[in-house]
Amino acid sequence: MGPALASPSGSCVSGLAAPLGRSSPSSAGGGKGREVPSDMARLYDFFRGISTTSLVPGMIFEVRIHQLLKQLRYLLLSPIGGRLADRNVVYDDYGTTFGEYVTLGPLSEVPLTDGITLNPGYYYQPQISNFPTIGSLVLCPSEAGQPPILIMFHITYGVEESAIKQVGLERIDQLGIPQNAEKVLVIVTPENVEPKITVPRTYLTDGFLANRTPDTVFPVYHLQITRGSLF
């Protein structure tokens, strides 16, 4: 098991947060007073209904996830079990019945570029296609003697397999982050989408693993988003 993620009462930020995730204990999507992007929702439903291969729902899903993650809310994350294969570490065990909560936001968006120093309280989002592997980064500060945690969000829609590119991971390693920060990869998908996640063993080498399980060294979590939470 990877680093212990923060709970709503002690986390990246404090405050009353709206839930985001499949099994959130409150009503999905954050409750009363939330502005619903009705045109975006109608487009999403329309294109989902006419084609399973349309790119439009995936684009809308990604745009909406970025909007939601920057707001004050807590996320229900379920660990994905990993195993060693010939060329990759494969994360495809979605059988875990428990999850952990982490609270995020409100976060100010900052463009993610090579070599910048990351600070808590910001939502680092790369420009289109200039930072492979991840859709955004959030640095959670150290808390109660625990090291800071770098959350790497990978947003994907309706795919069977998602390859985490080594070049993207290496570029993240070159950012200005605390030396003792622990990295967590969060796969964000629509509800009931469970892609196989692969990470090259040229990145997660035997020397790096040092006889430890992949889940301990490079933990991967799943964040499922219901239609109600999305809009």
C-alpha positions in Angstrom: 0.0 0.0 0.0 1.2 3.5 -0.8 1.3 6.7 1.2 -1.7 7.3 3.5 -3.9 9.9 1.8 -5.4 12.7 3.8 -9.0 12.6 5.1 -11.5 15.4 4.8 -10.7 16.5 8.4 -7.0 16.8 7.7 -5.9 17.2 4.1 -4.6 19.4 1.3 -7.0 22.1 2.6 -9.6 22.4 5.3 -13.2 23.3 4.9 -16.6 22.0 4.0 -16.1 20.2 0.7 -18.5 18.8 -1.9 -18.1 15.1 -2.7 -16.7 13.8 -6.0 -16.5 10.1 -6.6 -18.8 7.1 -7.1 -19.6 6.3 -3.5 -19.5 9.7 -2.0 -21.4 9.8 1.3 -23.5 12.8 0.3 -25.5 13.4 -2.8 -23.4 13.3 -5.9 -22.1 16.5 -7.4 -22.1 18.9 -4.4 -25.7 19.8 -3.6 -27.7 23.0 -3.9 -26.5 26.2 -5.4 -24.2 24.5 -7.9 -24.1 25.9 -11.3 -24.8 23.2 -13.9 -23.4 23.7 -17.4 -26.6 22.6 -19.1 -25.3 23.1 -22.7 -22.2 21.1 -21.9 -24.3 18.3 -20.3 -26.7 18.1 -23.2 -23.8 17.8 -25.7 -22.2 15.1 -23.5 -25.4 13.1 -23.4 -26.2 13.6 -27.1 -22.8 12.3 -28.4 -22.6 9.5 -25.9 -26.0 8.4 -27.2 -25.2 8.3 -30.9 -21.7 6.8 -30.9 -19.4 4.9 -28.5 -16.3 6.1 -30.5 -17.1 9.8 -30.7 -14.3 12.1 -29.3 -16.7 14.7 -28.1 -17.8 13.1 -24.8 -14.1 12.4 -23.9 -13.2 16.1 -24.5 -16.2 17.3 -22.5 -15.4 14.8 -19.7 -11.8 16.1 -19.5 -12.7 19.8 -19.5 -15.3 19.2 -16.8 -13.0 17.2 -14.6 -10.5 20.0 -14.6 -13.2 22.4 -13.6 -14.3 20.1 -10.7 -10.9 19.3 -9.3 -10.1 23.0 -8.9 -13.1 23.5 -6.6 -13.4 22.7 -2.9 -14.4 19.1 -2.7 -13.2 15.7 -1.4 -12.4 12.7 -3.5 -13.0 9.1 -2.9 -10.0 7.2 -4.2 -9.8 3.4 -4.5 -6.4 1.7 -4.9 -5.7 -0.3 -8.1 -3.5 -3.4 -7.4 -0.3 -3.7 -9.5 1.7 -6.7 -10.7 5.0 -7.2 -12.5 4.9 -8.2 -16.2 7.7 -8.6 -18.8 8.0 -5.0 -19.9 5.6 -3.1 -17.7 4.2 -2.9 -14.3 0.5 -3.5 -14.9 -2.2 -2.1 -12.6 -5.5 -3.8 -13.3 -6.8 -5.2 -10.0 -9.9 -3.1 -9.2 -11.2 -5.6 -6.6 -10.4 -3.5 -3.5 -13.5 -2.8 -1.6 -12.2 0.2 0.5 -11.2 3.7 -0.5 -9.5 6.7 1.0 -10.6 10.4 1.0 -8.5 13.4 0.1 -9.7 17.0 0.1 -8.7 19.4 -2.6 -9.3 23.0 -3.4 -10.1 25.7 -3.9 -7.1 25.7 -6.2 -5.7 28.4 -8.5 -4.8 27.2 -11.9 -1.2 27.6 -13.0 0.3 26.5 -16.4 2.6 23.5 -16.0 5.9 24.0 -17.7 9.3 22.3 -17.5 11.4 23.1 -14.5 9.0 25.1 -12.4 8.7 24.8 -8.6 5.4 23.4 -7.3 3.7 24.8 -4.3 0.6 23.7 -2.4 -2.7 25.5 -3.2 -2.3 25.4 -7.0 -3.7 23.3 -9.8 -0.9 22.7 -12.3 -2.3 22.0 -15.7 -0.1 21.5 -18.8 -0.8 23.2 -22.1 -2.2 20.9 -24.8 0.1 17.9 -25.5 3.2 19.5 -24.0 3.4 17.3 -21.0 2.6 13.6 -21.7 1.2 11.2 -19.1 -0.7 13.5 -16.8 -3.6 15.9 -17.0 -2.7 17.9 -13.9 -0.7 18.0 -10.7 -1.5 19.0 -7.1 1.0 19.1 -4.3 -0.4 18.4 -0.9 1.8 19.8 1.9 3.3 17.7 4.7 1.0 17.1 7.6 1.4 15.6 11.1 4.9 14.5 10.4 4.0 12.9 7.1 5.8 13.8 3.8 4.1 15.9 1.2 2.2 14.1 -1.5 2.3 14.9 -5.2 -1.0 13.8 -6.8 -0.7 13.2 -10.6 -4.1 13.1 -12.3 -4.5 11.0 -15.5 -7.9 11.6 -17.1 -9.2 9.0 -19.5 -12.5 8.2 -21.1 -13.8 4.8 -22.2 -10.4 3.1 -23.0 -9.4 -0.5 -22.3 -5.7 0.3 -21.7 -3.8 3.4 -20.8 0.0 3.5 -21.1 1.7 5.9 -18.7 4.6 7.3 -20.7 8.1 7.2 -19.2 9.0 10.6 -20.7 6.2 12.3 -18.9 7.2 10.7 -15.6 10.8 11.7 -16.0 9.7 15.3 -16.7 7.7 15.3 -13.5 10.8 14.1 -11.7 12.6 17.2 -13.0 10.1 19.6 -11.5 10.9 21.5 -8.3 9.2 19.4 -5.7 10.2 18.6 -2.1 12.8 15.9 -2.0 10.8 13.7 0.3 7.5 14.0 -1.6 5.7 10.8 -2.3 4.0 10.4 -5.7 0.5 9.1 -6.2 -1.1 8.5 -9.6 -4.9 9.0 -9.8 -6.8 7.6 -12.8 -10.0 9.6 -13.4 -12.7 7.8 -15.4 -16.4 7.7 -15.9 -18.3 5.3 -13.7 -17.6 1.6 -14.4 -14.6 2.3 -16.7 -11.6 0.2 -15.4 -8.7 0.5 -17.9 -5.5 -1.5 -17.6 -2.8 0.9 -16.6 0.8 0.1 -17.6 4.0 1.8 -16.4 7.3 0.9 -18.1 9.7 -1.3 -16.1 12.5 0.9 -17.5 11.1 3.5 -15.1 10.0 1.2 -12.3 13.2 -0.8 -12.4 14.1 -3.8 -10.2 16.6 -1.6 -8.4 14.0 1.1 -7.8 11.4 -1.5 -6.6 14.1 -3.1 -4.3 11.9 -6.2 -3.7 8.9 -4.0 -2.7 5.5 -4.3 -4.3 4.6 -1.8 -7.0 1.6 -0.6 -4.9 4.1 0.5 -2.2 6.6 2.3 -4.4 4.3 3.7 -7.1 0.7 3.6 -5.8 -2.1 4.1 -8.3 -5.7 5.0 -7.3 -9.0 5.2 -9.2 -11.5 8.1 -9.1 -14.8 7.1 -10.7 -17.1 10.0 -11.7 -20.8 9.4 -12.0 -23.0 11.3 -14.5 -24.6 13.1 -11.6 -21.2 14.2 -10.2 -20.0 15.4 -13.6 -22.9 17.8 -14.1 
